[in-house]
């Protein structure tokens, strides 16, 4: 064998090896890239799964739906019938119908995290009202961008909207001392979605519903303020600039107690008449205290520790007490709040 031929053969072999990684490549025009995955109760089967897929190059949305005993089987059915390759890793939003959420979402989250079909970073929301109408909305829109931007802090998010990712939801349903709040949306009239409030979860089941105003208080205690707007009676509108929350937990072996101190720096955006700044400050403090009291009562009534207060007691509780935190100890929790509002100036001056 000539030396030159051996060299050429080696180069050719290396070239073939380098090209082998591209043999499984699929052109983007031959792939289905769903942005939204919706799950509701099926009529014949256990789950009704709907995929919302933007059509490349057009302001059009394609919907594919199927029923199956499990979400995995539903996805397999869609994959078998589709003329293009199905790629769920681009899914940004997981929508769950309210009746299904009240029964439990554990199996949905198990599939999301364990199957590796969906990204654990996908956002979650519960759909109130007509699920089919929302999932079949045919308005021309860039559904991928809008679906994500509605919950994005860089776009349409406000402190009236709670935020939870799939991995956070999966973590919380495993926790003895923590629950979550999931945003509730419905089909919008002039917009894609309409905000209904938030669902208070008890484990993997929706236990109660809170209003968007109560969600603001929830987000304040989560440290998610980002210029939240709060109306103070008929006197003024203020914007929260900075929020600091500190907690002091006390456990005497019988009844848990916690002191929550909330410091709010706010700016008056608009006010009526010659209302005194001190009056606005006191009324805002009272408003936040009252809304928190209502929120906390809802949580205790439903054995749902959505604020995660149990984590401040974990080091002082036994394993058995941690397991019984939500059903036994949390309803007995005594909570004292101190609300301190600092009005930085009378109004925004430009």
Residue pairs with C-beta under 8 A, 6 or more apart in sequence:
26 85
28 56
29 56
30 84
30 85
31 84
31 85
31 86
31 87
32 51
32 53
32 64
32 82
32 84
32 85
32 86
32 87
33 53
33 54
33 87
33 90
34 51
34 52
34 53
34 86
34 87
34 88
34 90
34 91
35 52
35 53
35 54
35 90
35 91
35 92
35 93
35 143
35 144
35 147
35 148
36 51
36 52
36 91
36 92
36 93
36 94
36 95
36 135
36 143
36 147
37 49
37 50
37 51
37 52
37 88
37 91
37 93
37 94
37 95
37 118
37 122
38 49
38 50
38 51
38 52
38 94
38 95
38 96
38 97
38 127
38 131
38 134
38 135
39 47
39 48
39 49
39 50
39 71
39 94
39 95
39 96
39 97
39 100
39 108
40 47
40 48
40 50
40 96
40 97
40 99
40 100
40 127
40 131
41 47
41 48
41 97
41 99
41 100
41 103
42 48
42 67
42 68
43 67
44 67
45 67
45 68
45 69
46 68
46 69
46 70
47 67
47 68
47 69
47 70
47 71
47 74
48 65
48 66
48 67
49 65
49 66
49 67
49 68
49 71
49 74
49 75
49 78
50 63
50 64
50 65
50 135
51 63
51 64
51 65
51 78
52 61
52 62
52 63
52 135
52 143
52 147
53 61
53 62
53 63
53 64
54 60
54 61
54 62
54 142
54 143
54 144
55 61
55 62
59 140
59 141
59 142
60 140
61 137
61 138
61 141
61 143
63 135
63 136
64 78
64 82
65 135
66 74
66 77
66 78
66 81
67 74
68 74
68 76
68 77
70 107
70 111
71 107
71 108
71 111
72 111
72 115
72 117
75 86
75 88
75 117
78 86
79 86
88 117
88 118
89 117
89 118
89 119
90 119
91 118
91 119
91 122
92 122
92 123
92 144
92 147
92 148
93 122
93 123
93 124
93 125
93 147
93 148
93 151
94 108
94 112
94 118
94 122
94 123
94 124
94 125
94 166
95 124
95 125
95 126
95 127
95 131
95 134
95 135
95 185
96 105
96 108
96 124
96 125
96 126
96 127
97 126
97 127
97 131
98 126
98 127
98 128
98 131
98 184
98 199
98 206
101 126
101 182
101 199
101 205
101 206
102 205
102 206
103 205
104 203
104 204
104 205
105 169
105 173
105 204
105 205
106 173
106 203
106 204
109 166
109 169
109 170
109 173
109 204
110 170
111 117
111 118
112 118
112 120
112 122
112 166
112 170
113 120
113 166
113 167
113 170
118 166
119 166
120 165
120 166
120 167
120 170
121 165
121 166
121 167
122 165
122 166
123 148
123 151
123 163
123 164
123 165
123 166
124 164
124 165
124 166
124 169
124 182
124 183
125 151
125 182
125 183
125 184
125 185
126 182
126 183
126 184
126 185
126 199
126 206
127 134
127 184
127 185
127 186
128 184
128 185
128 186
128 196
129 186
129 187
130 186
130 187
133 187
134 185
134 186
134 187
134 193
137 187
137 192
139 192
141 192
143 192
146 192
147 192
148 155
149 155
149 156
150 156
150 157
150 161
150 185
150 192
150 193
151 157
151 161
151 163
151 183
153 226
157 163
157 226
158 228
158 229
159 215
159 216
159 219
159 220
159 224
159 225
159 226
159 227
159 228
159 240
160 195
160 212
160 213
160 215
160 216
160 219
160 228
161 183
161 195
161 212
161 215
162 181
162 182
162 183
162 198
162 215
162 218
162 219
163 183
163 224
164 172
164 180
164 181
164 182
164 183
168 180
169 180
169 182
169 201
171 178
172 178
172 179
172 180
172 201
173 201
173 203
173 204
176 310
176 322
176 323
176 325
176 326
177 305
177 308
177 309
177 310
177 311
177 313
177 314
177 322
177 325
177 326
178 305
178 308
178 310
178 311
179 200
179 201
179 202
179 203
179 304
179 305
179 306
179 308
179 326
180 201
180 306
181 198
181 199
181 200
181 201
181 210
181 215
181 218
181 306
182 198
182 199
182 201
182 206
183 195
183 197
183 198
183 199
183 215
184 195
184 196
184 197
184 198
184 199
184 209
185 193
185 194
185 195
185 196
186 193
186 194
186 196
187 193
187 194
188 194
195 212
196 209
196 212
197 209
197 210
197 211
197 212
197 214
197 215
198 209
198 210
198 212
198 214
198 215
198 218
199 206
199 207
199 208
199 209
200 206
200 207
200 208
200 209
200 210
200 298
200 299
200 302
200 304
200 306
201 207
201 304
201 306
202 302
202 303
202 304
202 326
203 326
207 302
207 303
207 304
208 298
208 301
208 302
208 304
210 218
210 295
210 298
213 291
214 291
214 294
214 295
214 298
216 228
216 230
216 291
217 288
217 291
217 292
217 295
218 295
218 306
218 307
219 225
219 228
220 228
220 240
220 243
220 245
220 262
220 264
220 288
221 245
221 260
221 262
221 292
221 307
222 307
223 243
223 245
225 240
225 241
225 242
225 243
225 264
227 239
227 240
227 241
228 239
228 240
229 237
229 238
229 239
229 240
229 269
230 237
230 238
230 239
230 240
230 266
230 284
230 287
230 288
231 237
232 238
232 280
232 283
232 284
232 287
233 283
233 287
234 272
235 271
235 272
235 273
235 275
235 279
235 280
235 283
236 268
236 269
236 270
236 271
236 272
236 275
236 280
237 268
237 269
237 270
237 271
238 266
238 267
238 268
238 269
238 280
238 284
238 343
239 266
239 267
239 269
240 264
240 265
240 266
241 265
241 266
241 267
241 344
242 264
242 265
243 262
243 263
243 264
243 265
244 262
244 263
245 260
245 261
245 262
245 263
246 260
246 261
247 258
247 259
247 260
247 261
247 309
247 312
248 258
248 259
248 261
249 256
249 257
249 258
249 309
249 312
249 313
249 316
250 256
250 257
250 258
250 259
251 257
251 313
251 316
251 317
255 332
255 333
255 334
256 313
256 329
256 330
256 332
256 333
256 334
257 333
257 334
257 335
257 336
258 309
258 312
258 333
258 334
258 335
258 336
259 336
259 337
259 338
260 335
260 336
260 337
260 338
261 337
261 338
261 340
262 288
262 292
262 337
262 338
262 339
262 340
263 340
263 342
264 284
264 288
264 339
264 340
264 341
264 342
265 342
265 344
266 284
266 341
266 342
266 343
266 344
267 343
267 344
267 345
267 347
267 348
268 277
268 280
268 343
268 345
268 346
268 347
268 348
269 347
269 348
270 347
271 280
271 346
271 347
277 343
277 346
280 343
281 341
281 342
281 343
284 341
285 339
285 340
285 341
288 339
288 341
289 337
289 339
292 337
292 339
293 337
296 307
296 335
299 305
299 306
299 307
299 330
300 330
300 331
300 333
303 326
303 327
303 330
303 331
304 326
305 325
305 326
305 330
309 330
309 333
309 335
310 322
310 325
310 326
310 329
310 330
313 325
313 329
314 322
317 325
317 329
321 329
